[in-house]
Amino acid sequence: MDFGLAGRKAIVCASSRGLGKACARALAEAGCEVVINGRDAKMLSVTAGELASLTGARIIPVAADVATEEGQKALLAACPEPDILINNNAGPPLRDFRELSRAQMIDGVTANMIVAIELIQKVIDPMMARKFGRIVNITSGAVKAPLAGLDLSSGARAGLTAFVAGVARTVADKNVTINSLMPGAFDTDRLQGTLAKGAEKAGKTVAEIAAARMATIPAKRFGDPAEFGAACAFLCSSQAGYITGQNLLIDGGFFPGAF
């Protein structure tokens, strides 16, 4: 399917690896010029070269921390008027809520709620003026099914979800959409790190911990990041202009609800 994105410009935050990288690749394959972002300049450069080689698209690496004003300025200097914004940021580590300090809570809310809102503030009016804009927030399946230990991540991302739900309805008539993708367990470096920690704590192998985790998922496997990227590209497509204010759960059936 032609997504109607040839020549569009996209910013994909936190995209040197993992789900952000998968989204960047899918958008590049759809014909977008893509600004990718990360804090590790060396890794980002490698990713930029890889994506350019695979897709033939123009890939612009911007090494910056999007949680800072300087980082956001750097992104928008590389792409002043993006047609597409993919908000993404790493979540706080697994931690008992009793151990969270006020500073840690503020940092978590900043990273997983405020940064996305700030970037939306900066790009939304030009999108409306051009009568095209696609904003996708990568949140988490834990927004719908919170997990103990990820309370800060779940709370901050749920806050972002509620915040943009109202905003999305105010810009829909200008062909600007805002949606969220809620990933479950995808085979990324982050998941592998979590499995390794679980194996060490339980005195088991990583393969054993992975098998036990997959057994809880109806699909009986972890998600392929490429599947996630494809879903992201569709939400950014010209065909998805009538989808806004929605939260797409991609978790292999893990959440046991109908709604």
C-alpha atoms as a printed R data frame, in Angstrom:
    type eleno elety resid chain resno       x       y      z
1   ATOM     1    CA   MET     A     1   0.000   0.000  0.000
2   ATOM     2    CA   ASP     A     2   1.193   3.497 -0.849
3   ATOM     3    CA   PHE     A     3   0.833   5.464  2.395
4   ATOM     4    CA   GLY     A     4   0.955   8.812  0.604
5   ATOM     5    CA   LEU     A     5   3.983   9.920  2.592
6   ATOM     6    CA   ALA     A     6   6.558  10.445 -0.169
7   ATOM     7    CA   GLY     A     7   8.378  13.718  0.454
8   ATOM     8    CA   ARG     A     8   6.994  14.177  3.974
9   ATOM     9    CA   LYS     A     9   9.350  15.113  6.790
10  ATOM    10    CA   ALA     A    10   9.373  13.261 10.093
11  ATOM    11    CA   ILE     A    11  10.997  13.583 13.492
12  ATOM    12    CA   VAL     A    12  11.306  10.337 15.440
13  ATOM    13    CA   CYS     A    13  12.502  10.767 19.022
14  ATOM    14    CA   ALA     A    14  14.690   8.167 20.731
15  ATOM    15    CA   SER     A    15  15.220   6.270 17.491
16  ATOM    16    CA   SER     A    16  18.801   5.022 17.521
17  ATOM    17    CA   ARG     A    17  17.484   1.558 18.421
18  ATOM    18    CA   GLY     A    18  14.411  -0.382 19.494
19  ATOM    19    CA   LEU     A    19  10.870   0.634 18.629
20  ATOM    20    CA   GLY     A    20  11.851   4.181 17.728
21  ATOM    21    CA   LYS     A    21  14.314   2.862 15.160
22  ATOM    22    CA   ALA     A    22  11.646   0.544 13.749
23  ATOM    23    CA   CYS     A    23   9.294   3.510 13.310
24  ATOM    24    CA   ALA     A    24  12.022   5.567 11.650
25  ATOM    25    CA   ARG     A    25  12.754   2.750  9.215
26  ATOM    26    CA   ALA     A    26   9.100   2.257  8.307
27  ATOM    27    CA   LEU     A    27   8.633   5.972  7.649
28  ATOM    28    CA   ALA     A    28  11.813   6.101  5.581
29  ATOM    29    CA   GLU     A    29  10.602   3.121  3.551
30  ATOM    30    CA   ALA     A    30   7.352   5.015  2.963
31  ATOM    31    CA   GLY     A    31   9.317   7.879  1.394
32  ATOM    32    CA   CYS     A    32   9.835  10.264  4.296
33  ATOM    33    CA   GLU     A    33  12.909  12.296  5.109
34  ATOM    34    CA   VAL     A    34  13.548  11.288  8.716
35  ATOM    35    CA   VAL     A    35  15.311  13.029 11.582
36  ATOM    36    CA   ILE     A    36  16.436  10.393 14.057
37  ATOM    37    CA   ASN     A    37  17.484  11.122 17.602
38  ATOM    38    CA   GLY     A    38  19.398   9.703 20.526
39  ATOM    39    CA   ARG     A    39  21.913  10.715 23.161
40  ATOM    40    CA   ASP     A    40  24.696   8.362 22.014
41  ATOM    41    CA   ALA     A    41  26.181  10.135 18.993
42  ATOM    42    CA   LYS     A    42  28.213   7.112 17.877
43  ATOM    43    CA   MET     A    43  25.261   4.721 17.936
44  ATOM    44    CA   LEU     A    44  23.061   7.312 16.253
45  ATOM    45    CA   SER     A    45  25.557   7.723 13.421
46  ATOM    46    CA   VAL     A    46  25.654   3.967 12.868
47  ATOM    47    CA   THR     A    47  21.852   3.824 12.814
48  ATOM    48    CA   ALA     A    48  21.637   6.731 10.367
49  ATOM    49    CA   GLY     A    49  24.020   4.990  7.981
50  ATOM    50    CA   GLU     A    50  22.146   1.706  8.277
51  ATOM    51    CA   LEU     A    51  18.726   3.250  7.639
52  ATOM    52    CA   ALA     A    52  19.977   5.322  4.708
53  ATOM    53    CA   SER     A    53  21.526   2.234  3.137
54  ATOM    54    CA   LEU     A    54  18.413   0.100  3.655
55  ATOM    55    CA   THR     A    55  15.838   2.638  2.502
56  ATOM    56    CA   GLY     A    56  17.591   5.120  0.242
57  ATOM    57    CA   ALA     A    57  15.938   7.918  2.226
58  ATOM    58    CA   ARG     A    58  17.605  10.986  3.657
59  ATOM    59    CA   ILE     A    59  18.284  10.301  7.329
60  ATOM    60    CA   ILE     A    60  19.405  13.179  9.548
61  ATOM    61    CA   PRO     A    61  20.912  12.228 12.926
62  ATOM    62    CA   VAL     A    62  20.505  14.674 15.816
63  ATOM    63    CA   ALA     A    63  22.345  13.701 18.983
64  ATOM    64    CA   ALA     A    64  20.416  15.430 21.757
65  ATOM    65    CA   ASP     A    65  18.457  14.916 24.950
66  ATOM    66    CA   VAL     A    66  14.853  15.747 24.042
67  ATOM    67    CA   ALA     A    67  14.073  16.367 27.701
68  ATOM    68    CA   THR     A    68  16.051  19.615 27.458
69  ATOM    69    CA   GLU     A    69  15.122  22.844 25.696
70  ATOM    70    CA   GLU     A    70  18.447  22.704 23.855
71  ATOM    71    CA   GLY     A    71  17.699  19.195 22.623
72  ATOM    72    CA   GLN     A    72  14.273  20.185 21.336
73  ATOM    73    CA   LYS     A    73  15.747  23.207 19.557
74  ATOM    74    CA   ALA     A    74  18.306  20.962 17.885
75  ATOM    75    CA   LEU     A    75  15.569  18.656 16.586
76  ATOM    76    CA   LEU     A    76  13.539  21.521 15.185
77  ATOM    77    CA   ALA     A    77  16.608  23.174 13.688
78  ATOM    78    CA   ALA     A    78  17.143  19.979 11.682
79  ATOM    79    CA   CYS     A    79  13.458  19.854 10.700
80  ATOM    80    CA   PRO     A    80  11.730  23.201 11.368
81  ATOM    81    CA   GLU     A    81   8.258  22.153 10.190
82  ATOM    82    CA   PRO     A    82   7.790  18.396 10.437
83  ATOM    83    CA   ASP     A    83   4.756  16.746  8.919
84  ATOM    84    CA   ILE     A    84   5.135  13.842 11.343
85  ATOM    85    CA   LEU     A    85   6.226  13.715 14.980
86  ATOM    86    CA   ILE     A    86   6.826  10.443 16.789
87  ATOM    87    CA   ASN     A    87   7.191  11.027 20.522
88  ATOM    88    CA   ASN     A    88   9.225   8.397 22.293
89  ATOM    89    CA   ASN     A    89  11.383   8.287 25.407
90  ATOM    90    CA   ALA     A    90  12.779   5.628 27.704
91  ATOM    91    CA   GLY     A    91  10.760   4.916 30.816
92  ATOM    92    CA   PRO     A    92  12.044   4.880 34.389
93  ATOM    93    CA   PRO     A    93  13.514   1.576 35.605
94  ATOM    94    CA   LEU     A    94  11.555  -1.028 37.554
95  ATOM    95    CA   ARG     A    95  11.343   0.209 41.144
96  ATOM    96    CA   ASP     A    96   9.101  -0.203 44.192
97  ATOM    97    CA   PHE     A    97   6.985   2.950 44.444
98  ATOM    98    CA   ARG     A    98   8.044   3.352 48.092
99  ATOM    99    CA   GLU     A    99  11.580   4.034 46.921
100 ATOM   100    CA   LEU     A   100  10.685   6.894 44.581
101 ATOM   101    CA   SER     A   101  11.890  10.325 45.630
102 ATOM   102    CA   ARG     A   102  10.096  13.490 44.613
103 ATOM   103    CA   ALA     A   103  12.922  14.311 42.198
104 ATOM   104    CA   GLN     A   104  12.635  10.891 40.551
105 ATOM   105    CA   MET     A   105   8.886  11.288 40.191
106 ATOM   106    CA   ILE     A   106   9.280  14.716 38.610
107 ATOM   107    CA   ASP     A   107  11.942  13.375 36.237
108 ATOM   108    CA   GLY     A   108   9.657  10.494 35.238
109 ATOM   109    CA   VAL     A   109   6.704  12.769 34.529
110 ATOM   110    CA   THR     A   110   8.969  15.134 32.601
111 ATOM   111    CA   ALA     A   111  10.421  12.384 30.413
112 ATOM   112    CA   ASN     A   112   7.216  10.474 29.722
113 ATOM   113    CA   MET     A   113   4.598  13.222 29.652
114 ATOM   114    CA   ILE     A   114   5.873  16.792 29.570
115 ATOM   115    CA   VAL     A   115   8.483  16.382 26.814
116 ATOM   116    CA   ALA     A   116   5.893  15.030 24.377
117 ATOM   117    CA   ILE     A   117   3.510  17.884 25.185
118 ATOM   118    CA   GLU     A   118   6.263  20.468 24.687
119 ATOM   119    CA   LEU     A   119   7.126  19.072 21.265
120 ATOM   120    CA   ILE     A   120   3.461  18.944 20.267
121 ATOM   121    CA   GLN     A   121   3.128  22.600 21.291
122 ATOM   122    CA   LYS     A   122   5.995  23.487 18.967
123 ATOM   123    CA   VAL     A   123   4.794  21.641 15.842
124 ATOM   124    CA   ILE     A   124   1.003  21.706 15.979
125 ATOM   125    CA   ASP     A   125   0.241  25.162 14.551
126 ATOM   126    CA   PRO     A   126   2.393  24.780 11.402
127 ATOM   127    CA   MET     A   127   0.789  21.367 10.851
128 ATOM   128    CA   MET     A   128  -2.655  22.934 11.084
129 ATOM   129    CA   ALA     A   129  -1.690  25.716  8.687
130 ATOM   130    CA   ARG     A   130  -0.496  23.151  6.108
131 ATOM   131    CA   LYS     A   131  -3.608  20.976  6.640
132 ATOM   132    CA   PHE     A   132  -1.543  17.867  7.336
133 ATOM   133    CA   GLY     A   133  -0.011  16.519 10.504
134 ATOM   134    CA   ARG     A   134   0.485  13.155 12.147
135 ATOM   135    CA   ILE     A   135   1.554  12.828 15.767
136 ATOM   136    CA   VAL     A   136   2.073   9.423 17.338
137 ATOM   137    CA   ASN     A   137   3.013   8.987 20.979
138 ATOM   138    CA   ILE     A   138   4.712   5.731 21.893
139 ATOM   139    CA   THR     A   139   3.432   4.981 25.384
140 ATOM   140    CA   SER     A   140   3.092   1.479 26.859
141 ATOM   141    CA   GLY     A   141   0.698  -1.403 27.311
142 ATOM   142    CA   ALA     A   142   1.088  -0.617 31.018
143 ATOM   143    CA   VAL     A   143  -1.174   2.402 30.485
144 ATOM   144    CA   LYS     A   144  -4.055  -0.039 29.995
145 ATOM   145    CA   ALA     A   145  -2.779  -2.775 32.321
146 ATOM   146    CA   PRO     A   146  -0.452  -1.167 34.903
147 ATOM   147    CA   LEU     A   147   2.313  -3.310 36.339
148 ATOM   148    CA   ALA     A   148   3.642  -3.031 39.883
149 ATOM   149    CA   GLY     A   149   7.123  -1.584 39.791
150 ATOM   150    CA   LEU     A   150   6.396   0.429 36.644
151 ATOM   151    CA   ASP     A   151   3.972   2.717 38.452
152 ATOM   152    CA   LEU     A   152   5.802   5.927 37.564
153 ATOM   153    CA   SER     A   153   6.016   5.018 33.882
154 ATOM   154    CA   SER     A   154   2.364   3.937 33.807
155 ATOM   155    CA   GLY     A   155   1.193   7.087 35.585
156 ATOM   156    CA   ALA     A   156   3.162   9.536 33.447
157 ATOM   157    CA   ARG     A   157   2.190   7.868 30.185
158 ATOM   158    CA   ALA     A   158  -1.454   7.650 31.254
159 ATOM   159    CA   GLY     A   159  -1.295  11.373 31.977
160 ATOM   160    CA   LEU     A   160  -0.008  12.037 28.461
161 ATOM   161    CA   THR     A   161  -2.754   9.828 27.021
162 ATOM   162    CA   ALA     A   162  -5.481  11.788 28.786
163 ATOM   163    CA   PHE     A   163  -3.886  15.152 27.985
164 ATOM   164    CA   VAL     A   164  -3.733  14.619 24.220
165 ATOM   165    CA   ALA     A   165  -7.185  13.030 24.019
166 ATOM   166    CA   GLY     A   166  -8.786  16.453 24.291
167 ATOM   167    CA   VAL     A   167  -6.184  18.188 22.130
168 ATOM   168    CA   ALA     A   168  -6.711  15.677 19.320
169 ATOM   169    CA   ARG     A   169 -10.365  16.686 18.980
170 ATOM   170    CA   THR     A   170  -9.479  20.361 18.553
171 ATOM   171    CA   VAL     A   171  -7.216  19.862 15.532
172 ATOM   172    CA   ALA     A   172  -8.916  17.010 13.662
173 ATOM   173    CA   ASP     A   173 -10.699  19.375 11.258
174 ATOM   174    CA   LYS     A   174  -7.300  20.563 10.008
175 ATOM   175    CA   ASN     A   175  -6.248  17.015  9.032
176 ATOM   176    CA   VAL     A   176  -3.952  16.765 12.043
177 ATOM   177    CA   THR     A   177  -4.235  13.559 14.053
178 ATOM   178    CA   ILE     A   178  -2.828  12.541 17.419
179 ATOM   179    CA   ASN     A   179  -2.779   8.873 18.384
180 ATOM   180    CA   SER     A   180  -0.845   6.606 20.715
181 ATOM   181    CA   LEU     A   181   0.745   3.206 20.261
182 ATOM   182    CA   MET     A   182   0.851   1.023 23.370
183 ATOM   183    CA   PRO     A   183   3.478  -1.698 22.978
184 ATOM   184    CA   GLY     A   184   3.544  -4.924 24.911
185 ATOM   185    CA   ALA     A   185   6.609  -7.190 24.949
186 ATOM   186    CA   PHE     A   186   8.708  -6.558 21.846
187 ATOM   187    CA   ASP     A   187  12.067  -8.121 21.150
188 ATOM   188    CA   THR     A   188  14.266  -5.101 21.835
189 ATOM   189    CA   ASP     A   189  17.479  -4.455 23.744
190 ATOM   190    CA   ARG     A   190  15.392  -3.140 26.627
191 ATOM   191    CA   LEU     A   191  13.398  -6.366 26.871
192 ATOM   192    CA   GLN     A   192  16.546  -8.474 26.654
193 ATOM   193    CA   GLY     A   193  18.046  -6.466 29.510
194 ATOM   194    CA   THR     A   194  14.920  -7.005 31.605
195 ATOM   195    CA   LEU     A   195  14.998 -10.735 30.898
196 ATOM   196    CA   ALA     A   196  18.684 -10.911 31.852
197 ATOM   197    CA   LYS     A   197  18.000  -9.207 35.178
198 ATOM   198    CA   GLY     A   198  15.079 -11.538 35.838
199 ATOM   199    CA   ALA     A   199  17.230 -14.570 35.069
200 ATOM   200    CA   GLU     A   200  19.966 -13.405 37.420
201 ATOM   201    CA   LYS     A   201  17.482 -12.759 40.210
202 ATOM   202    CA   ALA     A   202  15.716 -16.117 39.749
203 ATOM   203    CA   GLY     A   203  18.861 -18.167 39.204
204 ATOM   204    CA   LYS     A   204  17.612 -19.299 35.793
205 ATOM   205    CA   THR     A   205  18.751 -18.920 32.211
206 ATOM   206    CA   VAL     A   206  17.564 -16.058 30.026
207 ATOM   207    CA   ALA     A   207  15.955 -18.622 27.720
208 ATOM   208    CA   GLU     A   208  13.927 -20.026 30.612
209 ATOM   209    CA   ILE     A   209  12.739 -16.585 31.696
210 ATOM   210    CA   ALA     A   210  11.905 -15.667 28.091
211 ATOM   211    CA   ALA     A   211   9.936 -18.869 27.584
212 ATOM   212    CA   ALA     A   212   7.942 -18.258 30.753
213 ATOM   213    CA   ARG     A   213   7.166 -14.697 29.641
214 ATOM   214    CA   MET     A   214   6.100 -15.789 26.160
215 ATOM   215    CA   ALA     A   215   3.834 -18.424 27.658
216 ATOM   216    CA   THR     A   216   1.714 -15.619 29.173
217 ATOM   217    CA   ILE     A   217   1.146 -14.059 25.730
218 ATOM   218    CA   PRO     A   218  -1.597 -15.587 23.570
219 ATOM   219    CA   ALA     A   219   0.583 -15.151 20.468
220 ATOM   220    CA   LYS     A   220   3.253 -17.225 22.295
221 ATOM   221    CA   ARG     A   221   6.056 -14.954 21.123
222 ATOM   222    CA   PHE     A   222   7.521 -11.495 21.499
223 ATOM   223    CA   GLY     A   223   6.629  -8.827 18.983
224 ATOM   224    CA   ASP     A   224   8.901  -8.024 16.063
225 ATOM   225    CA   PRO     A   225   9.820  -4.307 16.095
226 ATOM   226    CA   ALA     A   226   9.107  -4.207 12.348
227 ATOM   227    CA   GLU     A   227   5.456  -4.980 13.130
228 ATOM   228    CA   PHE     A   228   5.357  -1.999 15.440
229 ATOM   229    CA   GLY     A   229   6.997   0.251 12.856
230 ATOM   230    CA   ALA     A   230   4.439  -0.765 10.250
231 ATOM   231    CA   ALA     A   231   1.571   0.160 12.572
232 ATOM   232    CA   CYS     A   232   3.197   3.517 13.225
233 ATOM   233    CA   ALA     A   233   3.627   4.220  9.513
234 ATOM   234    CA   PHE     A   234  -0.036   3.416  8.878
235 ATOM   235    CA   LEU     A   235  -1.200   5.855 11.566
236 ATOM   236    CA   CYS     A   236   0.943   8.486  9.834
237 ATOM   237    CA   SER     A   237  -0.467   7.697  6.395
238 ATOM   238    CA   SER     A   238  -2.879   9.745  4.335
239 ATOM   239    CA   GLN     A   239  -5.371   6.883  4.705
240 ATOM   240    CA   ALA     A   240  -5.459   7.279  8.503
241 ATOM   241    CA   GLY     A   241  -6.809  10.816  8.552
242 ATOM   242    CA   TYR     A   242 -10.089   9.696 10.157
243 ATOM   243    CA   ILE     A   243  -8.334   8.031 13.100
244 ATOM   244    CA   THR     A   244  -7.527  10.369 15.968
245 ATOM   245    CA   GLY     A   245  -7.496  10.366 19.763
246 ATOM   246    CA   GLN     A   246  -7.051   6.590 19.735
247 ATOM   247    CA   ASN     A   247  -4.741   4.242 21.619
248 ATOM   248    CA   LEU     A   248  -3.675   1.141 19.716
249 ATOM   249    CA   LEU     A   249  -2.588  -1.732 21.950
250 ATOM   250    CA   ILE     A   250  -0.054  -4.030 20.259
251 ATOM   251    CA   ASP     A   251   0.666  -6.820 22.708
252 ATOM   252    CA   GLY     A   252  -0.047 -10.185 21.065
253 ATOM   253    CA   GLY     A   253  -3.323 -10.450 22.964
254 ATOM   254    CA   PHE     A   254  -1.802 -10.128 26.432
255 ATOM   255    CA   PHE     A   255  -4.467  -7.727 27.730
256 ATOM   256    CA   PRO     A   256  -7.548  -9.920 28.295
257 ATOM   257    CA   GLY     A   257 -10.251  -7.362 27.587
258 ATOM   258    CA   ALA     A   258 -12.645  -6.618 24.724
259 ATOM   259    CA   PHE     A   259 -12.303  -2.847 25.037
